Amino acid sequence: MEYALKLSNVCKEYDSSEFALDNVTFDLPTGTVMGFVGENGAGKTTTIGCILNTLKKDKGSIEIFGKEMNDNDIHIRENIGVVYDGDNFPNYLSAKQLSNIMAGIYKQWDITLFNKYLEIFSLNSNQKISKYSKGMTMKLAIAVALSHHPNLLILDEATSGLDPVMREEILDIFLEFVENENHSILLSSHITSDLERIADYITFIHKGKIILTETKDNLIYNYAILRCSDKNFLSLDKEDIVAYRKRDYQIDVLVSDIEKARRKYPKIIIDHTTIDEIMLLLVKGEN
Ligand SMILES: Nc1ncnc2c1ncn2[C@@H]1O[C@H](COP(=O)(O)OP(=O)(O)OP(=O)(O)O)[C@@H](O)[C@H]1O
């Protein structure tokens, strides 16, 4: 299997905070979409900074398209489209001026494609970015990221601030992008319904550590929650428990094989689960 991204034991500490990335390891197979989820401050943006080399990692290796990127690897950089949650461009520019700048930066800058996205996104090319709404600036950033024909998109909260109609349109554009088998996406998001729609893999990060990386289908179809009484809970095999969380009147137990759990524990209520619920159990529960 080929990988667009391969992170092995990436560590990063900040001088001015207690936070650290702790041996972050995950792979993004080429041609797939990975959702990157975690609570606020879990380390998603820090990880993305290390991948893009805008932050210097302390340890570990990061391969992009099978190669470690260094500061002057222009070819790899041109091949990555990036969208940050926040200011992506100087806001005194208009989209048209931005396009002229991008044409000087990216060899493969495609002005026709960029103008097509401006039209799809209803963005006025002569208006200053400072006059755009948050949603409009996100759309502009997505248009720029797609218009230099990258093979990898790295999107940090790229759909936040967009209304559901526009989110759906943009998710369709992302899905169209990965129809090309050489294209891949790493998408960090708190909007897990978006990830349920487009991700092939989900990686969970918590306090700087990767706590689970799985195919989305496995999470949705095979992971499940047992709603246990204290007595039920004590009867479980420990090896079946991925994580558990005590609630007022029950203990929710996350398991990774619903069919096995149904066979082994026929008297316990078992529910299918969601990415949100899995994250709550992994983050707030015990294991
Ligand atoms: N430049 C910095 N110096 C010191 N600490 C930092 C710096 N940047 C981030 N941090 C800390 O690192 C931790 C992880 O931040 P990061 O932005 O990577 O999290 P995140 O998962 O992207 O969060 P969110 O979902 O809120 O965007 C936080 O505790 C943050 O305060």
Ligand as a Chemical Component Dictionary entry (heavy atoms), coordinates in Angstrom:
data_LIG
# 
_chem_comp.id                   LIG 
_chem_comp.type                 NON-POLYMER 
_chem_comp.pdbx_formal_charge   0 
_chem_comp.three_letter_code    LIG 
# 
loop_
_chem_comp_atom.comp_id 
_chem_comp_atom.atom_id 
_chem_comp_atom.alt_atom_id 
_chem_comp_atom.type_symbol 
_chem_comp_atom.charge 
_chem_comp_atom.model_Cartn_x 
_chem_comp_atom.model_Cartn_y 
_chem_comp_atom.model_Cartn_z 
_chem_comp_atom.pdbx_ordinal 
LIG N1  N1  N 0 2.938  28.401 20.135 1  
LIG C1  C1  C 0 2.542  27.735 21.214 2  
LIG N2  N2  N 0 3.212  27.856 22.379 3  
LIG C2  C2  C 0 2.828  27.181 23.480 4  
LIG N3  N3  N 0 1.775  26.330 23.525 5  
LIG C3  C3  C 0 1.064  26.168 22.401 6  
LIG C4  C4  C 0 1.406  26.859 21.185 7  
LIG N4  N4  N 0 0.524  26.484 20.226 8  
LIG C5  C5  C 0 -0.327 25.616 20.817 9  
LIG N5  N5  N 0 -0.006 25.416 22.113 10 
LIG C6  C6  C 0 -0.695 24.532 23.069 11 
LIG O1  O1  O 0 -0.690 23.224 22.543 12 
LIG C7  C7  C 0 -1.896 22.559 22.867 13 
LIG C8  C8  C 0 -2.473 21.939 21.612 14 
LIG O2  O2  O 0 -2.921 22.958 20.746 15 
LIG P1  P1  P 0 -3.463 22.657 19.289 16 
LIG O3  O3  O 0 -3.780 23.975 18.674 17 
LIG O4  O4  O 0 -2.493 21.773 18.604 18 
LIG O5  O5  O 0 -4.810 21.837 19.607 19 
LIG P2  P2  P 0 -6.034 21.511 18.660 20 
LIG O6  O6  O 0 -6.343 20.067 18.860 21 
LIG O7  O7  O 0 -5.774 21.953 17.260 22 
LIG O8  O8  O 0 -7.178 22.396 19.324 23 
LIG P3  P3  P 0 -8.493 23.086 18.702 24 
LIG O9  O9  O 0 -9.451 21.974 18.405 25 
LIG O10 O10 O 0 -8.974 23.942 19.833 26 
LIG O11 O11 O 0 -8.079 23.869 17.499 27 
LIG C9  C9  C 0 -2.792 23.581 23.545 28 
LIG O12 O12 O 0 -2.748 23.346 24.934 29 
LIG C10 C10 C 0 -2.161 24.905 23.199 30 
LIG O13 O13 O 0 -2.316 25.814 24.257 31 
# 
loop_
_chem_comp_bond.comp_id 
_chem_comp_bond.atom_id_1 
_chem_comp_bond.atom_id_2 
_chem_comp_bond.value_order 
_chem_comp_bond.pdbx_ordinal 
LIG N1  C1  SING 1  
LIG C1  N2  SING 2  
LIG C1  C4  DOUB 3  
LIG N2  C2  DOUB 4  
LIG C2  N3  SING 5  
LIG N3  C3  DOUB 6  
LIG C3  C4  SING 7  
LIG C3  N5  SING 8  
LIG C4  N4  SING 9  
LIG N4  C5  DOUB 10 
LIG C5  N5  SING 11 
LIG N5  C6  SING 12 
LIG C6  O1  SING 13 
LIG C6  C10 SING 14 
LIG O1  C7  SING 15 
LIG C7  C8  SING 16 
LIG C7  C9  SING 17 
LIG C8  O2  SING 18 
LIG O2  P1  SING 19 
LIG P1  O3  DOUB 20 
LIG P1  O4  SING 21 
LIG P1  O5  SING 22 
LIG O5  P2  SING 23 
LIG P2  O6  DOUB 24 
LIG P2  O7  SING 25 
LIG P2  O8  SING 26 
LIG O8  P3  SING 27 
LIG P3  O9  DOUB 28 
LIG P3  O10 SING 29 
LIG P3  O11 SING 30 
LIG C9  O12 SING 31 
LIG C9  C10 SING 32 
LIG C10 O13 SING 33 
# 
